[in-house]
């Protein structure tokens, strides 16, 4: 059973971060889209990928909690607490990072270059946060 839960946890991690790397080239398409319908399609694709990662995150966290109990890890373990802190920070960040910008991109009178620049920054910041969490889970460093 442990191996199956570990598999779910790893799949959750892959699906929580992988789609964001695929969105990097999409940002250029969003910036250069001349047709409004095409722009909206790209925005919808970005939003769908963001939703996929959110739901994969639920699997990731649920399986992680199960692995903690199955593996005998304590909530007080430093790398677990650090992961939780980064995760809470990333949740509050992502809630405000993408949706408002994507909504503004749908408005007829927007500064697309500025919004895509903000979206690019938010995307890379989220990827870095996810990679920090991944490092904490893989390396399991003793931080204190």
MDAnalysis code that builds the backbone (N, CA, C; Angstrom):
import MDAnalysis as mda
import numpy as np

u = mda.Universe.empty(432, n_residues=144, atom_resindex=np.repeat(np.arange(144), 3), trajectory=True)
u.add_TopologyAttr("name", ["N", "CA", "C"] * 144)
u.add_TopologyAttr("resid", np.arange(1, 145))
u.add_TopologyAttr("resname", ["UNK", "UNK", "UNK", "UNK", "UNK", "UNK", "UNK", "UNK", "UNK", "UNK", "UNK", "UNK", "UNK", "UNK", "UNK", "UNK", "UNK", "UNK", "UNK", "UNK", "UNK", "UNK", "UNK", "UNK", "UNK", "UNK", "UNK", "UNK", "UNK", "UNK", "UNK", "UNK", "UNK", "UNK", "UNK", "UNK", "UNK", "UNK", "UNK", "UNK", "UNK", "UNK", "UNK", "UNK", "UNK", "UNK", "UNK", "UNK", "UNK", "UNK", "UNK", "UNK", "UNK", "UNK", "UNK", "UNK", "UNK", "UNK", "UNK", "UNK", "UNK", "UNK", "UNK", "UNK", "UNK", "UNK", "UNK", "UNK", "UNK", "UNK", "UNK", "UNK", "UNK", "UNK", "UNK", "UNK", "UNK", "UNK", "UNK", "UNK", "UNK", "UNK", "UNK", "UNK", "UNK", "UNK", "UNK", "UNK", "UNK", "UNK", "UNK", "UNK", "UNK", "UNK", "UNK", "UNK", "UNK", "UNK", "UNK", "UNK", "UNK", "UNK", "UNK", "UNK", "UNK", "UNK", "UNK", "UNK", "UNK", "UNK", "UNK", "UNK", "UNK", "UNK", "UNK", "UNK", "UNK", "UNK", "UNK", "UNK", "UNK", "UNK", "UNK", "UNK", "UNK", "UNK", "UNK", "UNK", "UNK", "UNK", "UNK", "UNK", "UNK", "UNK", "UNK", "UNK", "UNK", "UNK", "UNK", "UNK", "UNK", "UNK", "UNK", "UNK"])
u.atoms.positions = np.array([
    [0.816, -1.196, 0.000],
    [0.000, 0.000, 0.000],
    [0.869, 1.274, 0.000],
    [1.975, 1.234, 0.731],
    [2.862, 2.395, 0.816],
    [3.369, 2.790, -0.573],
    [3.751, 1.799, -1.369],
    [4.291, 2.076, -2.710],
    [3.221, 2.721, -3.591],
    [1.983, 2.295, -3.465],
    [0.893, 2.884, -4.248],
    [0.661, 4.340, -3.844],
    [0.655, 4.618, -2.560],
    [0.464, 5.990, -2.085],
    [1.650, 6.857, -2.512],
    [2.848, 6.295, -2.467],
    [4.029, 7.014, -2.937],
    [3.903, 7.345, -4.423],
    [3.408, 6.388, -5.202],
    [3.176, 6.618, -6.630],
    [2.186, 7.771, -6.826],
    [1.087, 7.778, -6.076],
    [0.105, 8.863, -6.171],
    [0.744, 10.209, -5.808],
    [1.578, 10.188, -4.792],
    [2.247, 11.405, -4.357],
    [3.175, 11.938, -5.460],
    [3.929, 11.059, -6.071],
    [4.843, 11.460, -7.145],
    [4.061, 11.951, -8.364],
    [2.987, 11.259, -8.713],
    [2.154, 11.705, -9.843],
    [1.539, 13.070, -9.546],
    [1.112, 13.274, -8.305],
    [0.586, 14.580, -7.912],
    [1.637, 15.666, -8.068],
    [2.881, 15.351, -7.704],
    [3.966, 16.323, -7.840],
    [4.231, 16.636, -9.317],
    [4.265, 15.616, -10.134],
    [4.504, 15.821, -11.573],
    [3.413, 16.689, -12.183],
    [2.160, 16.385, -11.846],
    [1.045, 17.134, -12.422],
    [0.861, 18.510, -11.776],
    [1.480, 18.715, -10.612],
    [1.384, 20.021, -9.967],
    [2.388, 21.016, -10.517],
    [3.466, 20.516, -11.097],
    [4.493, 21.442, -11.588],
    [4.703, 21.336, -13.102],
    [4.565, 20.155, -13.653],
    [4.846, 19.942, -15.079],
    [4.119, 20.856, -16.030],
    [2.793, 21.012, -15.884],
    [2.075, 21.872, -16.827],
    [2.559, 23.319, -16.848],
    [3.109, 23.792, -15.732],
    [3.579, 25.174, -15.707],
    [4.782, 25.381, -16.626],
    [5.625, 24.349, -16.780],
    [6.742, 24.465, -17.722],
    [6.232, 24.538, -19.153],
    [5.103, 23.881, -19.421],
    [4.519, 23.931, -20.755],
    [3.878, 25.284, -21.054],
    [3.571, 26.034, -19.997],
    [2.950, 27.346, -20.199],
    [3.956, 28.423, -20.580],
    [5.235, 28.179, -20.345],
    [6.254, 29.181, -20.661],
    [6.196, 29.573, -22.142],
    [6.201, 28.619, -23.093],
    [6.103, 29.038, -24.499],
    [4.733, 29.632, -24.856],
    [3.706, 29.290, -24.079],
    [2.372, 29.837, -24.340],
    [2.336, 31.346, -24.077],
    [3.171, 31.805, -23.171],
    [3.200, 33.235, -22.860],
    [3.578, 34.067, -24.090],
    [4.498, 33.548, -24.904],
    [4.874, 34.262, -26.130],
    [3.685, 34.320, -27.087],
    [2.942, 33.219, -27.158],
    [1.759, 33.195, -28.033],
    [0.704, 34.184, -27.540],
    [0.556, 34.280, -26.217],
    [-0.395, 35.246, -25.662],
    [0.040, 36.663, -26.012],
    [1.330, 36.928, -25.878],
    [1.857, 38.273, -26.166],
    [1.635, 38.658, -27.628],
    [1.793, 37.680, -28.547],
    [1.764, 37.993, -29.981],
    [0.422, 37.747, -30.664],
    [-0.548, 37.179, -29.949],
    [-1.837, 36.847, -30.568],
    [-2.519, 38.110, -31.080],
    [-2.854, 38.093, -32.354],
    [-3.532, 39.248, -32.948],
    [-5.036, 39.042, -32.984],
    [-5.439, 37.815, -33.116],
    [-6.863, 37.488, -33.163],
    [-7.397, 37.336, -31.731],
    [-8.481, 38.030, -31.430],
    [-9.079, 38.015, -30.090],
    [-9.540, 36.605, -29.696],
    [-10.076, 35.863, -30.646],
    [-10.524, 34.498, -30.368],
    [-9.344, 33.613, -30.002],
    [-8.255, 33.767, -30.708],
    [-7.049, 32.990, -30.419],
    [-6.489, 33.364, -29.044],
    [-6.481, 34.649, -28.739],
    [-6.017, 35.100, -27.422],
    [-6.854, 34.463, -26.316],
    [-8.156, 34.468, -26.472],
    [-9.037, 33.876, -25.462],
    [-8.813, 32.369, -25.339],
    [-8.493, 31.718, -26.444],
    [-8.187, 30.276, -26.399],
    [-6.922, 30.029, -25.591],
    [-5.915, 30.855, -25.795],
    [-4.668, 30.720, -25.033],
    [-4.903, 30.979, -23.543],
    [-5.710, 31.983, -23.251],
    [-6.029, 32.289, -21.851],
    [-6.777, 31.117, -21.213],
    [-7.720, 30.539, -21.954],
    [-8.463, 29.378, -21.444],
    [-7.530, 28.193, -21.200],
    [-6.565, 27.997, -22.098],
    [-5.591, 26.918, -21.932],
    [-4.754, 27.149, -20.677],
    [-4.324, 28.377, -20.467],
    [-3.552, 28.721, -19.275],
    [-4.383, 28.443, -18.019],
    [-5.626, 28.886, -18.030],
    [-6.523, 28.684, -16.886],
    [-6.765, 27.188, -16.631],
    [-6.946, 26.406, -17.692],
    [-7.164, 24.963, -17.539],
    [-5.945, 24.269, -16.940],
    [-4.769, 24.654, -17.404],
    [-3.546, 24.067, -16.850],
    [-3.412, 24.419, -15.376],
    [-3.774, 25.638, -15.024],
    [-3.724, 26.068, -13.630],
    [-4.699, 25.256, -12.775],
    [-5.868, 24.983, -13.300],
    [-6.851, 24.156, -12.569],
    [-6.347, 22.722, -12.396],
    [-5.745, 22.170, -13.453],
    [-5.191, 20.816, -13.373],
    [-4.170, 20.735, -12.250],
    [-3.288, 21.723, -12.183],
    [-2.261, 21.687, -11.149],
    [-2.867, 21.837, -9.753],
    [-3.948, 22.604, -9.667],
    [-4.613, 22.767, -8.372],
    [-5.178, 21.423, -7.888],
    [-5.864, 20.710, -8.766],
    [-6.450, 19.422, -8.379],
    [-5.380, 18.360, -8.141],
    [-4.312, 18.414, -8.925],
    [-3.195, 17.497, -8.686],
    [-2.558, 17.787, -7.335],
    [-2.560, 19.054, -6.944],
    [-2.047, 19.435, -5.636],
    [-2.843, 18.804, -4.504],
    [-4.147, 18.634, -4.709],
    [-4.968, 17.960, -3.695],
    [-4.514, 16.515, -3.519],
    [-4.250, 15.843, -4.631],
    [-3.752, 14.460, -4.579],
    [-2.378, 14.442, -3.907],
    [-1.530, 15.366, -4.290],
    [-0.181, 15.469, -3.737],
    [-0.211, 15.621, -2.216],
    [-1.003, 16.545, -1.730],
    [-1.069, 16.800, -0.289],
    [-1.707, 15.623, 0.442],
    [-2.812, 15.121, -0.093],
    [-3.480, 13.979, 0.553],
    [-2.571, 12.769, 0.660],
    [-1.902, 12.450, -0.424],
    [-0.981, 11.310, -0.411],
    [0.211, 11.597, 0.503],
    [0.657, 12.851, 0.537],
    [1.768, 13.214, 1.414],
    [1.434, 13.021, 2.880],
    [0.222, 13.405, 3.261],
    [-0.210, 13.209, 4.654],
    [-0.276, 11.716, 4.975],
    [-0.815, 10.929, 4.055],
    [-0.857, 9.470, 4.265],
    [0.548, 8.895, 4.395],
    [1.465, 9.348, 3.546],
    [2.845, 8.857, 3.612],
    [3.499, 9.225, 4.940],
    [3.163, 10.400, 5.444],
    [3.695, 10.820, 6.735],
    [3.311, 9.828, 7.829],
    [2.034, 9.491, 7.859],
    [1.558, 8.560, 8.884],
    [2.091, 7.148, 8.651],
    [2.117, 6.734, 7.397],
    [2.588, 5.381, 7.083],
    [4.091, 5.243, 7.326],
    [4.833, 6.330, 7.140],
    [6.287, 6.289, 7.295],
    [6.760, 6.658, 8.688],
    [5.839, 7.037, 9.550],
    [6.213, 7.371, 10.915],
    [6.839, 8.750, 11.080],
    [6.622, 9.642, 10.117],
    [7.160, 11.003, 10.215],
    [6.285, 11.823, 11.159],
    [6.907, 12.760, 11.835],
    [6.200, 13.635, 12.767],
    [5.893, 14.973, 12.103],
    [4.795, 15.608, 12.542],
    [4.473, 16.943, 12.053],
    [5.568, 17.936, 12.430],
    [6.342, 17.628, 13.452],
    [7.399, 18.518, 13.905],
    [8.716, 18.365, 13.170],
    [8.783, 17.436, 12.224],
    [10.003, 17.248, 11.435],
    [10.281, 18.525, 10.636],
    [11.515, 18.994, 10.680],
    [11.830, 20.314, 10.121],
    [11.495, 20.445, 8.635],
    [11.823, 19.430, 7.836],
    [11.563, 19.561, 6.399],
    [10.071, 19.506, 6.106],
    [9.301, 18.824, 6.951],
    [7.840, 18.790, 6.766],
    [7.252, 20.156, 7.110],
    [7.679, 20.735, 8.224],
    [7.186, 22.063, 8.594],
    [7.580, 23.105, 7.551],
    [8.810, 23.029, 7.058],
    [9.259, 23.977, 6.034],
    [8.426, 23.818, 4.758],
    [8.129, 22.590, 4.387],
    [7.305, 22.343, 3.201],
    [5.919, 22.934, 3.382],
    [5.346, 22.763, 4.571],
    [4.014, 23.306, 4.845],
    [4.028, 24.833, 4.769],
    [5.064, 25.444, 5.320],
    [5.175, 26.909, 5.267],
    [5.260, 27.387, 3.819],
    [6.102, 26.750, 3.022],
    [6.229, 27.138, 1.611],
    [4.918, 26.876, 0.875],
    [4.256, 25.760, 1.192],
    [2.991, 25.418, 0.527],
    [1.918, 26.452, 0.845],
    [1.792, 26.842, 2.097],
    [0.791, 27.855, 2.465],
    [1.102, 29.171, 1.753],
    [2.369, 29.524, 1.706],
    [2.760, 30.728, 0.980],
    [2.436, 30.643, -0.503],
    [2.677, 29.489, -1.082],
    [2.402, 29.336, -2.517],
    [0.903, 29.343, -2.798],
    [0.103, 28.815, -1.872],
    [-1.346, 28.822, -2.067],
    [-1.892, 30.240, -2.052],
    [-1.442, 31.043, -1.105],
    [-1.918, 32.426, -1.066],
    [-1.386, 33.207, -2.263],
    [-0.196, 32.868, -2.719],
    [0.393, 33.530, -3.881],
    [-0.380, 33.191, -5.150],
    [-0.620, 31.895, -5.384],
    [-1.262, 31.503, -6.644],
    [-2.710, 31.966, -6.714],
    [-3.347, 32.102, -5.551],
    [-4.733, 32.563, -5.547],
    [-4.836, 33.979, -6.110],
    [-3.766, 34.760, -5.954],
    [-3.785, 36.149, -6.426],
    [-2.914, 36.380, -7.642],
    [-2.176, 35.380, -8.071],
    [-1.175, 35.597, -9.118],
    [-1.742, 35.529, -10.532],
    [-2.510, 34.512, -10.839],
    [-2.887, 34.269, -12.229],
    [-4.264, 34.811, -12.602],
    [-5.282, 34.520, -11.818],
    [-6.657, 34.849, -12.195],
    [-6.868, 36.331, -12.484],
    [-6.424, 37.247, -11.619],
    [-6.653, 38.668, -11.945],
    [-5.984, 39.108, -13.247],
    [-4.793, 38.590, -13.502],
    [-4.089, 38.964, -14.732],
    [-4.807, 38.392, -15.948],
    [-5.239, 37.141, -15.843],
    [-5.954, 36.523, -16.962],
    [-7.263, 37.251, -17.240],
    [-7.934, 37.711, -16.195],
    [-9.178, 38.482, -16.385],
    [-8.899, 39.799, -17.090],
    [-7.813, 40.471, -16.700],
    [-7.466, 41.742, -17.344],
    [-7.104, 41.550, -18.813],
    [-6.486, 40.397, -19.131],
    [-6.137, 40.125, -20.533],
    [-7.375, 39.970, -21.408],
    [-8.496, 39.625, -20.813],
    [-9.744, 39.479, -21.564],
    [-10.423, 40.817, -21.840],
    [-10.046, 41.844, -21.097],
    [-10.656, 43.159, -21.292],
    [-10.177, 43.765, -22.613],
    [-11.051, 44.517, -23.270],
    [-10.665, 45.058, -24.577],
    [-9.519, 46.067, -24.522],
    [-9.434, 46.835, -23.457],
    [-8.415, 47.869, -23.383],
    [-7.386, 47.492, -22.319],
    [-6.374, 46.710, -22.715],
    [-5.369, 46.277, -21.752],
    [-3.968, 46.474, -22.338],
    [-3.006, 46.582, -21.436],
    [-1.600, 46.675, -21.832],
    [-1.050, 45.242, -21.807],
    [-1.120, 44.586, -22.933],
    [-0.779, 43.169, -22.999],
    [0.665, 42.896, -22.605],
    [1.590, 43.736, -23.060],
    [2.999, 43.500, -22.723],
    [3.221, 43.519, -21.213],
    [2.633, 44.490, -20.544],
    [2.780, 44.588, -19.094],
    [2.135, 43.384, -18.395],
    [0.940, 42.991, -18.838],
    [0.245, 41.868, -18.213],
    [0.978, 40.548, -18.447],
    [1.508, 40.354, -19.640],
    [2.267, 39.130, -19.922],
    [3.560, 39.116, -19.117],
    [4.170, 40.280, -18.927],
    [5.371, 40.369, -18.092],
    [5.035, 39.969, -16.649],
    [3.922, 40.469, -16.127],
    [3.499, 40.103, -14.776],
    [3.174, 38.610, -14.688],
    [2.497, 38.099, -15.714],
    [2.141, 36.678, -15.747],
    [3.399, 35.813, -15.808],
    [4.384, 36.248, -16.572],
    [5.651, 35.519, -16.666],
    [6.354, 35.493, -15.313],
    [6.407, 36.624, -14.655],
    [7.023, 36.685, -13.329],
    [6.308, 35.800, -12.325],
    [4.985, 35.839, -12.347],
    [4.197, 35.011, -11.426],
    [4.403, 33.523, -11.719],
    [4.464, 33.185, -12.997],
    [4.662, 31.794, -13.387],
    [6.011, 31.275, -12.885],
    [7.072, 32.033, -13.112],
    [8.400, 31.601, -12.666],
    [8.504, 31.589, -11.146],
    [7.865, 32.535, -10.482],
    [7.880, 32.536, -9.010],
    [7.199, 31.287, -8.473],
    [6.083, 30.905, -9.087],
    [5.374, 29.707, -8.641],
    [6.205, 28.450, -8.924],
    [6.842, 28.396, -10.075],
    [7.699, 27.247, -10.397],
    [8.817, 27.128, -9.362],
    [9.430, 28.243, -8.997],
    [10.494, 28.216, -7.987],
    [9.951, 27.718, -6.649],
    [8.785, 28.201, -6.245],
    [8.174, 27.724, -4.996],
    [7.930, 26.219, -5.034],
    [7.437, 25.742, -6.158],
    [7.184, 24.302, -6.297],
    [8.490, 23.513, -6.254],
    [9.537, 24.032, -6.882],
    [10.822, 23.346, -6.868],
    [11.444, 23.337, -5.467],
    [11.229, 24.393, -4.707],
    [11.710, 24.416, -3.320],
    [11.003, 23.327, -2.517],
    [9.688, 23.226, -2.687],
    [8.944, 22.165, -1.982],
    [9.418, 20.786, -2.420],
    [9.668, 20.625, -3.717],
    [10.131, 19.339, -4.209],
    [11.489, 18.995, -3.601],
    [12.381, 19.986, -3.544],
    [13.688, 19.752, -2.938],
    [13.538, 19.348, -1.474],
    [12.675, 20.031, -0.745],
    [12.467, 19.687, 0.672],
    [11.984, 18.247, 0.825],
    [11.093, 17.817, -0.056],
    [10.544, 16.463, 0.047],
    [11.551, 15.400, -0.377],
    [12.381, 15.714, -1.338],
    [13.356, 14.722, -1.820],
    [14.579, 14.679, -0.923],
    [15.150, 15.837, -0.594],
    [16.379, 15.890, 0.196],
    [16.127, 15.626, 1.684],
    [14.934, 15.986, 2.153],
    [14.561, 15.833, 3.559],
    [15.662, 16.377, 4.491],
    [16.035, 17.655, 4.300],
    [17.132, 18.212, 5.107],
    [16.716, 18.433, 6.560],
    [17.651, 18.288, 7.448],
    [17.426, 18.628, 8.848],
    [17.743, 20.117, 8.958],
    [16.703, 20.923, 9.144],
    [16.877, 22.370, 9.129],
    [17.076, 22.951, 10.512],
    [16.645, 22.233, 11.544],
    [16.862, 22.660, 12.927],
    [16.808, 21.482, 13.846],
])
